[in-house]
Amino acid sequence: MGTFFDLNWLIIVVTALILVGGYFAQSKKEFISKTLKIEPKSFYIIIGGLGLILAIVNYLAVTVFGSWKAMFITAGIVAVVVIGLLYYFKNKKK
């Protein structure tokens, strides 16, 4: 678990700063409610969820694939294969 925090400390800090900034902006001037026109609770869930997803994807990219570039290449190849298989099975029935 130490590797996860070593790789994602910046993402965690930025997410926390956005959440704290959003909290103070909402409490002082109701920024989230008036400007974004969503409930503050929804804003916090969205920002927290995006931070968590980004941290997990970053961890997978670096530890499993070795880099973001390798992950994108692998995802591209998988997408082409899946689309090809779907096209094959769709046209096979005709």
C-alpha positions in Angstrom: 0.0 0.0 0.0 3.0 2.3 0.5 3.6 2.2 -3.3 0.1 3.5 -3.9 0.6 6.5 -1.7 4.1 7.1 -3.1 2.7 7.3 -6.6 -0.5 9.2 -5.8 0.4 11.6 -3.0 0.0 14.6 -5.4 -3.4 13.4 -6.6 -4.6 12.9 -3.0 -3.3 16.4 -1.9 -4.9 18.2 -4.9 -8.2 16.4 -4.4 -8.2 17.3 -0.7 -7.3 20.9 -1.5 -10.2 21.1 -4.0 -12.6 19.6 -1.5 -11.5 22.0 1.3 -11.6 25.0 -1.1 -15.1 24.0 -2.2 -16.2 23.7 1.4 -15.0 27.2 2.3 -16.3 28.7 -1.0 -19.7 27.1 -0.3 -19.8 28.2 3.4 -18.7 31.8 2.6 -20.6 32.7 -0.6 -22.5 29.5 -1.6 -20.3 29.2 -4.6 -21.2 25.6 -5.4 -24.9 26.1 -5.1 -25.1 29.3 -7.1 -22.4 28.9 -9.7 -22.4 25.1 -10.4 -26.1 24.7 -9.6 -25.6 21.4 -7.8 -25.9 20.4 -4.2 -22.6 20.6 -2.3 -22.8 17.0 -1.3 -23.0 16.0 -5.0 -19.9 18.2 -5.7 -17.9 16.5 -2.9 -18.9 13.0 -4.1 -18.0 13.8 -7.7 -14.6 15.4 -6.8 -13.8 12.6 -4.3 -14.8 9.9 -6.8 -12.8 11.5 -9.6 -9.8 11.7 -7.4 -10.1 8.1 -6.3 -10.6 6.9 -9.9 -7.6 8.9 -11.1 -5.4 7.5 -8.3 -6.4 3.9 -9.1 -5.8 4.3 -12.8 -2.5 6.0 -12.2 -1.5 3.2 -9.9 -2.5 0.5 -12.4 -0.7 2.4 -15.2 2.6 2.6 -13.4 2.6 -0.7 -11.6 0.9 -3.1 -14.0 1.8 -1.5 -17.4 5.0 0.3 -16.5 3.9 3.7 -17.9 0.8 5.6 -19.1 2.0 5.1 -22.7 2.1 1.3 -22.4 -1.4 1.4 -20.8 -2.8 3.5 -23.7 -1.3 1.2 -26.3 -2.7 -1.8 -24.5 -6.1 -0.2 -24.2 -6.1 0.7 -27.9 -5.2 -2.8 -28.9 -7.9 -4.3 -26.7 -10.4 -1.8 -28.0 -9.6 -2.7 -31.6 -9.8 -6.4 -30.8 -13.2 -6.0 -29.0 -14.6 -3.9 -31.8 -13.4 -6.4 -34.4 -15.0 -9.3 -32.5 -18.3 -7.4 -32.1 -18.2 -6.6 -35.9 -17.4 -10.3 -36.7 -20.2 -11.7 -34.6 -22.7 -9.1 -35.8 -22.0 -9.9 -39.4 -21.7 -13.6 -38.9 -25.4 -13.9 -38.1 -26.4 -12.4 -41.5 
